């Protein structure tokens, strides 16, 4: 794929250069830690006028506002230049032709039988969901209903002589398998140790996944974790625990598999719309993106929608090109699978419907052929996600609880930004299940502005989202290229190969962050990860193509390759080097990870201080490690028999304020040993560890 710049548009090329400079300047401004002295009066003036928005940025408005304006103007200039000067002539021509008029084929008895069989199986599944049945036949019946319908639509395609691609795809299989192997090498690297801690919401997902792996009866279309997340999501995690045992590594493996396999449909979708080079760069940039790695290597389930979401959009694009009802149906099935994972997975159906509407309004000759494809799409989604959505509604289950919990009109969120009296100034609170919603148009406007600003800034600046092991902005080290790619797609939003990425991006930013409580929401924003990688890849090749004015095409292409590699290395460094320093484990996680390294039959002892009454290690209690946990109150250290507690092998932990007394007692009873201090955020010592010298071993 080559990006050419027409010589007749040299003025627009100058605008392109200025746009890139403004993007670089904006990124440099947002990287400032403090407001420059000349801008301090301006910063104070802005603080007074923007205080109502409660942006709560890590830098003053005298920094983020000029930086944001510089980025916005730079994007406008790149978008203006991209309308006429920047083209992708090497990209495949994406065109959809109306199908030729054909005589309407009568339904065969076989197709009618398959349809009836599919409906019968699905109704049995719905009955099981409504009656809360946990029979093991529910999942096979659901799969049988989906399969029977797929066979029916395959027969319909065969009658209409719809062909499927073969030769061109086969040429990409081996390189893609190699890329997939390398991607798994990255995502599996030190999976059990990085990160060496877990956030509290992960614990509930582990409990469900472990219990399901041990045979806990549950309806797959019920609500599991917190009564809000589909059981199907936990069933997927339990599969890997059942295969490889109840360990942190096998638990996280489910997220690794779901996230890494996303590169397959992402490659084919991007290659179809933007060309091979952008596709390969997008794959590399996604796998190395800190945002992706942060959620693809933990036990949380928010990474699961990526694979079915991307696959669903790819299948929909192919179904539109080939007028294939089977592919449209499978696209609906994939979007339904996304809806069965996490709340944000419903974006798959939304994007699919927006795709159909785009062609319906922009290509009138296609309207007649779009109707059966849309019906197949919706049928696939209904058969797949219907048992969860309809079953929860008919069964009176809180399927929309996460929606109301995340809505920016939540009183829980509003009280943390404004006062409780301000929320009820016009109307009383409205209760929906366990949640309270307020309605105040003025506050809604302020919260929307707050959400938009914080979401936009979090894409390109660090410090707005500092949880879940994320380092840097959401767009990663290539944020400047991501903005350039977004500007280019917005400039060509009348053409579907560009409009898809712009729609995908803006929908996720608005629905899963700007309109959410406590924006930005990292776990909710995960469906945007593939498109961020694609936008960054577009930006890389835009810059590479613009260099053709000053160097040869071959050298410009190598610049694109080099930029992709450099950004990938920076992303990997951010996650594997910088992230562990930013998110050190607390004492509980330190002890849990130490227990995982110890042999079966060992002992782990904790000396409880006054600041840690009732302390326990959750991981030791819920993972079968074969390590015995003992706790000793600090006031009983002098009378404690550590020889009996330690046995043949042990590690002893204590709080830093008790370290001197505890270490003296341990050395008196156990002799010399290795002492190690563990540091938490800010370099503060959170605990001290003592490991006795093994019998016959060398002194530490």
C-alpha positions as CSV (number, residue, x, y, z in Angstrom):
1,X,0.0,0.0,0.0
2,X,1.4,3.4,-1.0
3,X,0.2,6.8,0.2
4,X,0.7,9.3,-2.5
5,X,0.5,13.1,-2.3
6,X,-0.7,14.8,-5.5
7,X,1.6,17.6,-6.7
8,X,-1.4,19.7,-7.5
9,X,-2.2,20.0,-3.8
10,X,1.1,21.4,-2.5
11,X,-0.8,23.9,-0.4
12,X,-2.7,21.2,1.3
13,X,0.6,19.3,1.9
14,X,1.8,22.4,3.7
15,X,-1.2,22.3,5.9
16,X,-0.4,18.6,6.5
17,X,3.1,19.6,7.8
18,X,1.7,22.3,10.0
19,X,-0.9,19.8,11.3
20,X,1.8,17.3,12.3
21,X,3.8,20.1,14.0
22,X,0.7,21.2,16.0
23,X,0.1,17.6,17.0
24,X,3.7,17.3,18.2
25,X,3.4,20.6,20.0
26,X,0.2,19.6,21.7
27,X,1.7,16.3,22.9
28,X,4.7,18.2,24.2
29,X,2.5,20.6,26.1
30,X,0.4,17.9,27.7
31,X,3.6,16.2,28.8
32,X,4.6,19.1,31.0
33,X,4.5,18.5,34.8
34,X,3.9,22.1,35.8
35,X,2.4,25.2,34.3
36,X,5.2,27.4,32.8
37,X,5.8,30.6,34.8
38,X,4.5,32.9,31.9
39,X,1.2,31.0,31.8
40,X,0.6,30.9,35.6
41,X,-1.8,34.0,35.5
42,X,-3.6,32.4,32.6
43,X,-3.9,29.1,34.5
44,X,-5.3,30.8,37.6
45,X,-7.8,32.7,35.4
46,X,-8.9,29.4,33.7
47,X,-9.2,27.6,37.0
48,X,-11.8,30.1,38.2
49,X,-13.9,29.8,35.1
50,X,-13.6,26.0,34.6
51,X,-14.1,25.0,38.2
52,X,-17.7,24.0,37.6
53,X,-16.6,21.3,35.2
54,X,-14.5,19.5,37.8
55,X,-12.1,18.2,35.2
56,X,-9.7,17.1,38.0
57,X,-6.8,16.8,35.6
58,X,-3.3,16.0,36.8
59,X,-2.1,19.3,35.3
60,X,-3.6,22.7,35.4
61,X,-6.0,24.1,32.7
62,X,-3.1,26.4,31.7
63,X,-1.5,23.2,30.3
64,X,-4.3,20.9,29.2
65,X,-6.4,23.5,27.5
66,X,-3.6,24.9,25.1
67,X,-2.5,21.3,24.5
68,X,-6.0,20.2,23.7
69,X,-6.5,23.1,21.3
70,X,-3.2,22.5,19.6
71,X,-4.2,18.9,19.0
72,X,-7.6,19.8,17.8
73,X,-6.3,22.4,15.3
74,X,-3.7,20.0,14.1
75,X,-6.3,17.3,13.5
76,X,-8.5,19.8,11.6
77,X,-5.6,20.7,9.3
78,X,-4.7,17.0,8.7
79,X,-8.4,16.3,8.0
80,X,-8.6,19.2,5.5
81,X,-5.4,18.0,3.8
82,X,-6.6,14.5,3.8
83,X,-9.8,15.3,1.9
84,X,-8.0,15.9,-1.4
85,X,-4.2,15.4,-1.0
86,X,-3.8,12.1,0.9
87,X,-5.1,9.0,-0.9
88,X,-4.7,5.3,-0.4
89,X,-4.5,4.1,-4.0
90,X,-2.9,0.8,-3.0
91,X,-5.8,-0.2,-0.8
92,X,-8.4,-2.6,-2.1
93,X,-11.4,-0.9,-3.8
94,X,-14.3,-1.5,-1.5
95,X,-17.4,-1.7,-3.6
96,X,-20.8,-3.4,-3.2
97,X,-22.8,-4.1,-6.3
98,X,-26.5,-4.9,-6.2
99,X,-27.0,-8.7,-6.8
100,X,-28.3,-9.7,-10.2
101,X,-32.0,-10.4,-10.4
102,X,-32.7,-14.0,-9.8
103,X,-35.8,-16.1,-9.7
104,X,-36.9,-16.6,-6.1
105,X,-36.1,-20.1,-5.1
106,X,-38.8,-22.0,-3.1
107,X,-37.9,-23.2,0.3
108,X,-36.9,-26.9,0.3
109,X,-38.2,-29.3,2.8
110,X,-34.7,-29.6,4.2
111,X,-34.4,-25.9,4.9
112,X,-37.8,-25.7,6.4
113,X,-37.0,-28.6,8.6
114,X,-33.7,-27.0,9.8
115,X,-35.5,-23.7,10.5
116,X,-38.2,-25.5,12.6
117,X,-35.6,-27.6,14.4
118,X,-33.6,-24.5,15.2
119,X,-36.7,-22.7,16.6
120,X,-37.6,-25.8,18.6
121,X,-34.1,-26.0,20.2
122,X,-34.1,-22.3,20.9
123,X,-37.5,-22.4,22.6
124,X,-36.3,-25.2,24.8
125,X,-33.3,-23.0,25.8
126,X,-35.6,-20.1,26.5
127,X,-37.8,-22.3,28.7
128,X,-34.7,-23.5,30.6
129,X,-33.6,-19.9,31.2
130,X,-36.9,-18.7,32.4
131,X,-37.3,-21.6,34.8
132,X,-33.7,-21.2,36.0
133,X,-32.8,-24.8,34.9
134,X,-29.2,-25.8,35.3
135,X,-29.5,-29.0,33.2
136,X,-26.3,-29.8,31.2
137,X,-28.3,-30.0,28.0
138,X,-29.0,-26.2,27.9
139,X,-25.7,-25.3,26.3
140,X,-25.7,-28.2,23.7
141,X,-29.3,-27.3,22.7
142,X,-28.2,-23.6,22.2
143,X,-25.3,-24.6,20.0
144,X,-27.5,-27.0,18.1
145,X,-30.0,-24.2,17.4
146,X,-27.3,-21.9,16.1
147,X,-25.7,-24.7,14.0
148,X,-29.0,-25.8,12.4
149,X,-29.8,-22.2,11.4
150,X,-26.2,-21.8,9.9
151,X,-26.7,-24.9,7.8
152,X,-30.0,-23.5,6.5
153,X,-28.4,-20.3,5.4
154,X,-25.5,-22.1,3.8
155,X,-28.0,-24.0,1.7
156,X,-29.6,-20.7,0.8
157,X,-26.2,-19.3,-0.3
158,X,-25.5,-22.4,-2.4
159,X,-28.9,-22.1,-4.1
160,X,-28.0,-18.5,-5.0
161,X,-24.5,-19.6,-6.1
162,X,-22.6,-17.4,-3.6
163,X,-18.9,-18.2,-3.6
164,X,-16.5,-17.9,-0.8
165,X,-12.9,-16.7,-1.0
166,X,-10.1,-19.2,-0.9
167,X,-6.9,-18.6,-2.7
168,X,-6.2,-15.1,-1.5
169,X,-6.9,-16.0,2.1
170,X,-4.6,-19.0,1.9
171,X,-1.6,-16.8,1.0
172,X,-2.0,-15.0,4.3
173,X,-2.5,-18.0,6.5
174,X,1.1,-18.9,7.2
175,X,2.3,-15.3,7.9
176,X,-0.7,-14.8,10.1
177,X,0.0,-18.1,12.0
178,X,3.6,-16.8,12.6
179,X,2.3,-13.5,13.8
180,X,-0.2,-15.3,16.1
181,X,2.7,-17.3,17.6
182,X,4.7,-14.2,18.2
183,X,1.7,-12.5,19.7
184,X,1.1,-15.4,22.1
185,X,4.8,-15.2,23.0
186,X,4.2,-11.6,24.1
187,X,0.9,-12.1,25.9
188,X,2.1,-15.3,27.7
189,X,5.5,-13.9,28.8
190,X,5.6,-14.2,32.6
191,X,1.9,-14.4,32.7
192,X,1.7,-15.6,36.3
193,X,4.1,-12.9,37.6
194,X,3.3,-9.7,35.7
195,X,1.3,-8.2,37.2
196,X,2.1,-9.7,40.6
197,X,-1.0,-8.4,42.2
198,X,-4.7,-8.3,41.5
199,X,-7.5,-5.7,42.0
200,X,-10.5,-6.6,44.2
201,X,-13.0,-7.1,41.4
202,X,-10.9,-9.9,40.0
203,X,-11.6,-12.0,43.1
204,X,-15.3,-12.4,42.4
205,X,-14.5,-13.6,38.8
206,X,-12.0,-16.1,40.2
207,X,-14.5,-17.6,42.6
208,X,-17.1,-18.1,39.9
209,X,-14.7,-19.5,37.4
210,X,-13.2,-21.9,39.9
211,X,-16.5,-23.1,41.2
212,X,-17.8,-23.7,37.6
213,X,-14.6,-25.6,36.8
214,X,-15.3,-27.8,39.9
215,X,-18.8,-28.5,38.7
216,X,-21.0,-25.8,40.1
217,X,-24.4,-26.1,38.4
218,X,-25.4,-22.9,36.7
219,X,-27.5,-21.9,33.8
220,X,-25.1,-20.5,31.2
221,X,-27.5,-17.6,30.4
222,X,-28.0,-16.5,34.0
223,X,-26.3,-13.6,35.6
224,X,-23.2,-14.6,37.7
225,X,-20.6,-12.3,39.2
226,X,-22.2,-9.5,41.2
227,X,-25.6,-10.6,39.7
228,X,-24.6,-8.4,36.7
229,X,-22.2,-10.4,34.5
230,X,-23.3,-13.3,32.2
231,X,-22.4,-16.7,33.4
232,X,-21.1,-17.5,29.9
233,X,-18.2,-15.2,30.6
234,X,-17.2,-17.2,33.6
235,X,-17.7,-20.5,31.8
236,X,-15.1,-19.4,29.3
237,X,-12.6,-18.7,32.1
238,X,-13.5,-22.0,33.9
239,X,-12.6,-23.9,30.7
240,X,-8.9,-23.1,31.1
241,X,-8.9,-23.7,34.8
242,X,-10.4,-27.2,34.2
243,X,-7.7,-27.9,31.6
244,X,-4.6,-26.6,33.4
245,X,-5.6,-26.5,37.1
246,X,-6.7,-23.8,39.5
247,X,-3.7,-21.4,39.2
248,X,-3.3,-17.7,38.5
249,X,-1.7,-18.6,35.1
250,X,-4.6,-20.8,33.9
251,X,-7.1,-18.2,35.1
252,X,-5.4,-15.4,33.2
253,X,-5.0,-17.6,30.2
254,X,-8.7,-17.1,29.3
255,X,-8.1,-13.4,28.8
256,X,-4.9,-14.1,26.9
257,X,-6.6,-16.4,24.4
258,X,-9.6,-14.1,23.9
259,X,-7.5,-11.0,23.4
260,X,-4.7,-12.5,21.3
261,X,-7.0,-14.3,18.8
262,X,-8.5,-10.9,18.0
263,X,-5.6,-10.1,15.7
264,X,-7.0,-12.7,13.2
265,X,-10.3,-11.0,12.3
266,X,-8.6,-7.6,12.8
267,X,-6.0,-8.4,10.1
268,X,-8.6,-9.5,7.6
269,X,-11.0,-6.6,8.3
270,X,-8.2,-4.0,8.1
271,X,-6.7,-5.6,5.0
272,X,-10.1,-5.6,3.3
273,X,-10.7,-1.9,4.0
274,X,-7.2,-0.3,4.2
275,X,-4.7,-2.6,2.7
276,X,-2.0,-5.0,3.8
277,X,0.5,-2.7,5.3
278,X,-1.9,-0.9,7.6
279,X,-3.3,-4.4,8.6
280,X,0.1,-5.7,9.6
281,X,1.0,-2.5,11.5
282,X,-2.3,-2.6,13.3
283,X,-1.7,-6.2,14.4
284,X,1.8,-5.3,15.8
285,X,0.6,-2.1,17.5
286,X,-2.4,-3.8,19.1
287,X,-0.4,-6.7,20.6
288,X,2.2,-4.2,22.1
289,X,-0.3,-1.6,23.3
290,X,-0.2,-1.2,27.1
291,X,-4.0,-0.7,27.1
292,X,-4.4,-4.1,25.5
293,X,-1.8,-5.9,27.6
294,X,-3.3,-4.4,30.8
295,X,-6.6,-6.2,30.3
296,X,-5.4,-9.2,28.3
297,X,-3.2,-10.5,31.2
298,X,-5.6,-10.3,34.2
299,X,-8.5,-12.4,35.4
300,X,-11.1,-9.8,34.6
301,X,-13.4,-10.4,31.7
302,X,-13.6,-7.0,29.9
303,X,-11.2,-8.2,27.2
304,X,-13.5,-11.0,26.0
305,X,-15.7,-8.9,23.7
306,X,-12.8,-8.0,21.4
307,X,-12.7,-11.2,19.5
308,X,-16.4,-11.7,18.7
309,X,-16.8,-7.9,18.1
310,X,-14.1,-7.7,15.5
311,X,-15.1,-11.0,13.9
312,X,-18.7,-9.9,13.7
313,X,-17.8,-6.7,11.8
314,X,-15.4,-8.5,9.5
315,X,-18.0,-11.1,8.6
316,X,-20.6,-8.3,8.1
317,X,-18.3,-6.5,5.6
318,X,-17.7,-9.8,3.7
319,X,-21.4,-10.6,3.7
320,X,-22.2,-7.2,2.2
321,X,-19.6,-7.7,-0.5
322,X,-20.7,-11.2,-1.4
323,X,-24.4,-10.8,-0.6
324,X,-24.0,-13.9,1.6
325,X,-26.8,-14.7,4.0
326,X,-24.7,-17.2,5.9
327,X,-21.9,-14.6,6.6
328,X,-24.6,-12.1,7.7
329,X,-26.0,-14.7,10.0
330,X,-22.6,-15.6,11.4
331,X,-21.9,-11.9,11.9
332,X,-25.0,-11.7,14.1
333,X,-23.9,-14.8,16.0
334,X,-20.5,-13.2,16.6
335,X,-22.1,-10.0,17.8
336,X,-24.4,-12.1,20.0
337,X,-21.3,-13.8,21.5
338,X,-19.9,-10.3,22.3
339,X,-23.2,-9.5,24.2
340,X,-22.7,-12.7,26.3
341,X,-19.3,-11.5,27.7
342,X,-19.4,-8.0,29.1
343,X,-21.8,-5.1,29.1
344,X,-19.8,-3.2,26.5
345,X,-20.1,-6.2,24.1
346,X,-23.5,-4.9,22.9
347,X,-21.5,-2.4,20.9
348,X,-21.1,-5.1,18.3
349,X,-24.8,-5.1,17.4
350,X,-24.9,-1.3,17.5
351,X,-22.0,-1.0,15.0
352,X,-23.5,-3.7,12.8
353,X,-26.9,-1.9,12.6
354,X,-25.1,1.4,11.9
355,X,-23.2,-0.3,9.1
356,X,-26.4,-1.5,7.5
357,X,-28.0,2.0,7.9
358,X,-25.0,3.6,6.3
359,X,-25.4,1.6,3.2
360,X,-29.2,1.9,3.3
361,X,-29.1,5.7,3.1
362,X,-26.0,6.1,0.9
363,X,-26.6,3.4,-1.6
364,X,-30.3,3.3,-2.6
365,X,-29.8,0.5,-5.2
366,X,-28.7,-1.8,-2.3
367,X,-31.8,-1.4,-0.1
368,X,-33.7,-4.4,-1.4
369,X,-30.7,-6.7,-1.0
370,X,-30.0,-5.3,2.5
371,X,-33.3,-6.4,3.9
372,X,-32.6,-10.2,3.9
373,X,-29.1,-9.7,5.1
374,X,-30.3,-7.5,8.0
375,X,-32.9,-10.2,8.9
376,X,-30.1,-12.8,8.9
377,X,-27.9,-10.6,11.1
378,X,-30.7,-10.0,13.6
379,X,-31.7,-13.6,13.6
380,X,-28.1,-14.6,14.4
381,X,-27.9,-12.1,17.3
382,X,-31.3,-13.2,18.7
383,X,-30.5,-16.9,18.6
384,X,-27.2,-16.2,20.4
385,X,-27.8,-13.5,22.9
386,X,-31.6,-13.8,23.1
387,X,-31.5,-16.4,26.0
388,X,-29.6,-13.9,28.1
389,X,-31.4,-10.7,27.2
390,X,-34.9,-11.9,26.8
391,X,-34.6,-14.5,29.5
392,X,-33.4,-11.9,32.0
393,X,-36.2,-9.5,31.0
394,X,-38.9,-12.2,31.2
395,X,-37.4,-13.6,34.4
396,X,-37.3,-10.3,36.1
397,X,-33.5,-10.3,36.4
398,X,-31.4,-7.1,36.6
399,X,-29.8,-7.4,33.1
400,X,-29.5,-3.6,32.8
401,X,-28.0,-3.1,36.3
402,X,-24.6,-2.3,34.9
403,X,-26.1,0.3,32.5
404,X,-27.7,2.2,35.3
405,X,-24.7,1.8,37.6
406,X,-22.5,3.3,34.8
407,X,-24.9,6.1,33.7
408,X,-23.5,9.5,34.5
409,X,-26.9,10.5,36.1
410,X,-26.2,8.1,39.0
411,X,-26.6,9.8,42.3
412,X,-23.6,7.9,43.6
413,X,-21.5,9.6,41.0
414,X,-23.2,13.0,41.2
415,X,-22.7,13.3,45.0
416,X,-18.9,12.9,44.5
417,X,-18.8,15.8,42.1
418,X,-21.5,18.1,43.4
419,X,-23.4,18.3,46.7
420,X,-26.4,16.0,47.5
421,X,-28.7,19.1,47.7
422,X,-27.7,20.1,44.2
423,X,-28.9,16.8,42.8
424,X,-32.4,17.2,44.2
425,X,-32.8,20.9,43.5
426,X,-35.5,20.3,40.9
427,X,-36.7,16.7,41.2
428,X,-36.3,14.0,43.8
429,X,-34.1,11.0,43.2
430,X,-35.5,8.2,41.0
431,X,-34.8,4.7,42.2
432,X,-34.1,1.9,39.7
433,X,-33.4,-1.3,41.5
434,X,-30.4,-0.7,43.8
435,X,-29.4,2.5,42.0
436,X,-30.6,6.1,42.4
437,X,-30.8,8.4,39.4
438,X,-31.0,12.2,39.6
439,X,-32.3,14.6,36.9
440,X,-30.9,18.1,36.7
441,X,-30.3,19.4,33.2
442,X,-27.6,21.9,34.2
443,X,-25.6,19.3,36.1
444,X,-26.1,16.8,33.2
445,X,-24.5,19.4,30.9
446,X,-21.6,19.9,33.3
447,X,-21.1,16.1,33.7
448,X,-21.2,15.6,30.0
449,X,-18.6,18.3,29.5
450,X,-16.5,16.8,32.2
451,X,-16.8,13.3,30.6
452,X,-15.9,14.6,27.2
453,X,-12.8,16.5,28.4
454,X,-11.5,13.8,30.6
455,X,-12.1,11.1,27.9
456,X,-10.4,13.1,25.2
457,X,-7.4,13.9,27.4
458,X,-7.0,10.3,28.6
459,X,-6.5,9.2,25.0
460,X,-3.3,11.3,24.6
461,X,-2.1,12.1,28.2
462,X,-0.9,10.1,31.1
463,X,-2.4,10.5,34.6
464,X,-6.1,10.5,33.9
465,X,-6.6,6.7,34.4
466,X,-4.2,5.2,36.9
467,X,-5.8,1.9,37.7
468,X,-5.9,-1.7,36.3
469,X,-2.1,-1.7,35.5
470,X,-2.4,0.9,32.7
471,X,0.6,3.1,32.0
472,X,0.4,6.1,29.7
473,X,-2.6,7.3,27.6
474,X,-5.1,4.9,26.2
475,X,-3.7,5.3,22.7
476,X,-0.3,4.2,23.9
477,X,3.1,5.6,22.8
478,X,1.7,6.2,19.3
479,X,-1.0,8.7,20.5
480,X,0.1,11.3,18.0
481,X,-0.3,8.9,15.1
482,X,-3.7,7.8,16.5
483,X,-5.0,11.3,16.3
484,X,-3.7,11.7,12.8
485,X,-5.4,8.5,11.7
486,X,-8.6,9.6,13.4
487,X,-8.5,13.0,11.6
488,X,-7.9,11.2,8.3
489,X,-10.9,8.9,8.8
490,X,-13.2,11.8,9.8
491,X,-12.2,13.6,6.6
492,X,-13.4,10.7,4.6
493,X,-16.4,9.6,6.7
494,X,-18.6,9.4,3.6
495,X,-16.6,6.4,2.4
496,X,-17.3,3.2,4.4
497,X,-13.6,2.0,4.7
498,X,-12.9,5.2,6.7
499,X,-16.4,5.7,8.2
500,X,-16.3,2.3,10.1
501,X,-13.2,3.3,12.1
502,X,-14.5,6.8,12.9
503,X,-17.9,5.4,14.0
504,X,-16.3,2.7,16.1
505,X,-14.1,5.2,17.8
506,X,-16.7,7.8,18.6
507,X,-19.3,5.3,19.7
508,X,-17.0,3.7,22.2
509,X,-15.7,7.0,23.6
510,X,-19.2,8.4,24.0
511,X,-21.1,5.4,25.3
512,X,-18.4,3.8,27.4
513,X,-16.6,6.8,28.9
514,X,-18.1,10.3,28.3
515,X,-21.6,9.2,29.4
516,X,-20.3,7.0,32.2
517,X,-19.6,7.5,35.8
518,X,-16.1,8.5,36.8
519,X,-14.7,8.9,33.3
520,X,-12.5,7.7,31.7
521,X,-13.5,4.0,32.3
522,X,-10.7,1.7,31.2
523,X,-12.6,-1.6,31.7
524,X,-15.6,-0.3,29.7
525,X,-13.5,1.2,26.9
526,X,-11.8,-2.1,25.9
527,X,-13.8,-2.5,22.7
528,X,-11.9,0.6,21.3
529,X,-8.5,-1.2,21.5
530,X,-8.6,-2.7,18.0
531,X,-9.6,0.6,16.4
532,X,-7.0,2.5,18.3
533,X,-4.4,0.2,16.8
534,X,-5.8,0.7,13.3
535,X,-5.9,4.5,13.7
536,X,-2.3,4.5,14.9
537,X,-1.3,2.3,11.9
538,X,-3.0,4.8,9.5
539,X,-1.2,7.7,11.1
540,X,2.2,5.9,10.7
541,X,1.6,5.3,7.0
542,X,0.3,8.8,6.5
543,X,3.6,10.1,7.8
544,X,5.5,7.6,5.8
545,X,3.7,8.6,2.6
546,X,4.2,12.3,3.2
547,X,8.0,11.7,3.2
548,X,7.8,10.7,-0.5
549,X,8.2,14.4,-1.2
550,X,11.8,14.4,0.2
551,X,13.0,10.9,-0.3
552,X,12.4,7.8,-2.4
553,X,9.3,5.6,-2.0
554,X,11.4,2.7,-0.8
555,X,13.0,4.7,2.0
556,X,9.6,6.2,3.0
557,X,8.2,2.7,3.3
558,X,11.0,1.6,5.5
559,X,10.3,4.6,7.7
560,X,6.8,3.2,8.2
561,X,8.1,-0.2,9.1
562,X,10.7,1.4,11.5
563,X,8.0,3.5,13.2
564,X,5.8,0.5,13.7
565,X,8.7,-1.4,15.3
566,X,9.7,1.5,17.5
567,X,6.2,2.1,18.8
568,X,5.8,-1.6,19.5
569,X,9.0,-1.7,21.5
570,X,8.0,1.4,23.4
571,X,4.6,-0.2,24.2
572,X,6.3,-3.4,25.5
573,X,8.7,-1.4,27.6
574,X,5.8,0.6,29.1
575,X,4.0,-2.5,30.2
576,X,6.8,-4.9,31.2
577,X,9.3,-2.4,32.7
578,X,7.4,0.8,33.7
579,X,4.1,-0.8,34.8
580,X,5.5,-3.1,37.6
581,X,7.2,0.0,39.1
582,X,4.0,2.1,39.0
583,X,1.8,-0.7,40.4
584,X,3.8,-2.5,43.1
585,X,1.9,-5.2,45.1
586,X,0.6,-4.5,48.5
587,X,1.7,-6.7,51.4
588,X,-1.2,-9.2,50.9
589,X,-0.3,-9.8,47.3
590,X,3.4,-10.0,48.2
591,X,2.6,-12.9,50.5
592,X,0.3,-14.6,48.1
593,X,2.8,-14.6,45.3
594,X,5.5,-15.8,47.7
595,X,3.2,-18.6,48.7
596,X,2.8,-19.7,45.1
597,X,6.6,-20.1,44.9
598,X,6.9,-22.2,48.0
599,X,6.8,-26.0,48.1
600,X,3.8,-28.0,49.3
601,X,3.8,-28.4,53.1
602,X,5.6,-25.1,53.7
603,X,4.4,-22.5,56.2
604,X,3.8,-18.7,55.9
605,X,3.7,-16.7,59.1
606,X,2.5,-13.1,59.5
607,X,3.0,-11.1,62.6
608,X,-0.1,-8.9,62.9
609,X,0.4,-5.3,64.0
610,X,-1.9,-2.9,65.6
611,X,-2.7,-1.5,62.1
612,X,-3.6,-4.9,60.6
613,X,-6.2,-6.6,62.9
614,X,-7.8,-9.6,61.3
615,X,-5.4,-9.5,58.4
616,X,-5.7,-12.5,56.0
617,X,-4.3,-13.4,52.6
618,X,-7.2,-13.9,50.2
619,X,-5.1,-15.8,47.6
620,X,-4.0,-18.4,50.1
621,X,-7.5,-19.0,51.3
622,X,-9.0,-19.4,47.8
623,X,-6.2,-21.1,45.9
624,X,-5.1,-24.6,46.8
625,X,-1.4,-24.0,47.2
626,X,-0.6,-26.5,49.9
627,X,0.9,-23.7,52.1
628,X,-0.3,-23.3,55.7
629,X,-0.9,-19.7,56.8
630,X,-0.3,-18.7,60.5
631,X,-0.8,-15.3,62.1
632,X,0.8,-14.2,65.3
633,X,-0.2,-11.0,67.2
634,X,2.7,-8.6,67.6
635,X,2.2,-8.5,71.4
636,X,2.9,-12.2,71.5
637,X,6.1,-12.3,69.5
638,X,8.3,-12.8,72.6
639,X,6.4,-15.9,73.6
640,X,5.7,-17.3,70.2
641,X,7.4,-20.6,69.2
642,X,8.5,-19.8,65.6
643,X,10.4,-23.2,65.4
644,X,7.1,-25.0,65.6
645,X,5.3,-22.6,63.3
646,X,8.0,-22.7,60.6
647,X,8.6,-26.4,60.4
648,X,11.1,-27.4,57.7
649,X,10.4,-24.4,55.4
650,X,8.8,-21.0,56.1
651,X,8.7,-17.3,55.3
652,X,7.8,-14.8,58.0
653,X,6.3,-11.4,57.3
654,X,5.8,-8.4,59.5
655,X,4.9,-4.7,59.3
656,X,7.9,-2.3,59.2
657,X,7.1,-0.8,62.6
658,X,7.4,-4.2,64.2
659,X,10.4,-5.3,62.2
660,X,13.2,-4.8,64.7
661,X,11.5,-6.7,67.5
662,X,10.3,-9.5,65.2
663,X,13.7,-10.0,63.5
664,X,15.5,-10.2,66.8
665,X,13.2,-12.9,68.0
666,X,13.4,-14.8,64.7
667,X,17.2,-14.8,64.7
668,X,17.2,-15.9,68.3
669,X,15.1,-19.0,67.5
670,X,15.8,-19.7,63.8
671,X,19.3,-18.4,63.4
672,X,20.5,-16.3,60.5
673,X,18.2,-15.7,57.5
674,X,17.6,-13.5,54.5
675,X,15.8,-10.2,55.2
676,X,13.9,-8.3,52.5
677,X,11.9,-5.1,52.6
678,X,9.0,-4.8,50.2
679,X,8.1,-1.4,48.9
680,X,4.7,0.0,47.9
681,X,3.6,3.1,46.1
682,X,5.8,6.1,46.7
683,X,8.7,3.9,47.8
684,X,7.0,3.3,51.2
685,X,8.0,0.1,53.0
686,X,4.8,-2.0,53.3
687,X,6.3,-5.1,54.9
688,X,9.5,-7.0,55.8
689,X,10.1,-10.6,55.0
690,X,12.4,-13.1,56.8
691,X,13.5,-16.4,55.3
692,X,15.5,-18.7,57.6
693,X,18.7,-20.2,56.3
694,X,18.1,-23.8,55.2
695,X,19.9,-26.4,57.2
696,X,23.4,-26.9,55.8
697,X,23.0,-23.9,53.5
698,X,25.3,-21.0,53.1
699,X,24.8,-17.9,55.2
700,X,22.7,-15.2,53.5
